[in-house]
Amino acid sequence: MNTLKYAVIAAAAATLLSAGQSQAEIKISTAGPMTGQYASFGEQMQRGAEMAVKDLNAKGGVLGQKLVLSVGDDACDPKQAVAVANKFVSEGVSFV
């Protein structure tokens, strides 16, 4: 779990520094099979991401900014995964 936390922190920090933007929130996302045959895996992915975001925000966020999680359902289907990725782009997600 600590490895995941540090990976999220490092990626979010790198994204923010490279973009040169200042924002009150950092939008991050996770995508997976939230419905369909493999929904149990998606549920685990979502819970893990939510736990990491909650823990990081409780410790002050990343560079003092709160993380906001967006979850996308790709149903383990490549075409739906593209739609989810496009949704994340339109939402201004910094890190997947």
SULTA-V746980 format. One record per pair of residues at least 24 apart in sequence whose C-alpha atoms are under 10 Angstrom apart, sorted by the first residue. I is the first residue (numbers start at 1). J is the second residue. If there is no record, write none. Layout:
BEGIN
{{I & J} {I & J}}
END
This chain:
BEGIN
{{1 & 48} {1 & 51} {1 & 52} {2 & 52} {4 & 48} {4 & 49} {4 & 52} {5 & 49} {5 & 51} {5 & 52} {5 & 53} {5 & 55} {5 & 56} {6 & 52} {6 & 56} {8 & 49} {8 & 52} {8 & 53} {8 & 56} {8 & 62} {8 & 67} {8 & 95} {8 & 96} {9 & 53} {9 & 56} {9 & 61} {9 & 62} {9 & 63} {9 & 67} {10 & 62} {11 & 94} {11 & 95} {11 & 96} {12 & 62} {12 & 63} {12 & 67} {12 & 94} {12 & 95} {12 & 96} {13 & 62} {13 & 63} {13 & 94} {13 & 95} {14 & 94} {14 & 95} {15 & 94} {15 & 95} {16 & 62} {16 & 63} {16 & 94} {16 & 95} {19 & 94} {22 & 65} {23 & 65} {23 & 66} {24 & 64} {24 & 65} {24 & 66} {24 & 67} {25 & 61} {25 & 62} {25 & 64} {25 & 65} {25 & 66} {25 & 67} {25 & 68} {26 & 61} {26 & 62} {26 & 63} {26 & 65} {26 & 66} {26 & 67} {26 & 68} {26 & 69} {26 & 92} {26 & 93} {26 & 94} {26 & 95} {27 & 66} {27 & 67} {27 & 68} {27 & 69} {27 & 70} {27 & 88} {27 & 91} {27 & 92} {27 & 93} {27 & 94} {27 & 95} {27 & 96} {28 & 53} {28 & 67} {28 & 68} {28 & 69} {28 & 70} {28 & 71} {28 & 88} {28 & 91} {28 & 92} {28 & 93} {28 & 94} {28 & 95} {28 & 96} {29 & 67} {29 & 68} {29 & 69} {29 & 70} {29 & 71} {29 & 72} {29 & 85} {29 & 88} {29 & 91} {29 & 93} {29 & 94} {29 & 95} {29 & 96} {30 & 69} {30 & 70} {30 & 71} {30 & 72} {30 & 73} {30 & 84} {30 & 85} {30 & 88} {30 & 95} {30 & 96} {31 & 70} {31 & 71} {31 & 72} {31 & 73} {31 & 74} {31 & 75} {31 & 76} {31 & 81} {31 & 84} {31 & 85} {31 & 88} {31 & 96} {32 & 71} {32 & 72} {32 & 73} {32 & 74} {32 & 75} {32 & 76} {32 & 77} {32 & 81} {32 & 84} {33 & 72} {33 & 73} {33 & 74} {33 & 75} {33 & 76} {33 & 77} {33 & 80} {33 & 81} {34 & 71} {34 & 72} {34 & 73} {34 & 74} {34 & 75} {34 & 76} {35 & 73} {35 & 74} {35 & 75} {35 & 76} {36 & 73} {36 & 74} {36 & 75} {36 & 76} {36 & 77} {37 & 75} {37 & 76} {38 & 75} {38 & 76} {39 & 73} {39 & 75} {39 & 76} {42 & 71} {42 & 72} {42 & 73} {42 & 74} {42 & 75} {42 & 76} {45 & 71} {46 & 70} {46 & 71} {46 & 72} {68 & 93} {69 & 93} {69 & 95} {69 & 96} {70 & 96} {71 & 96}}
END
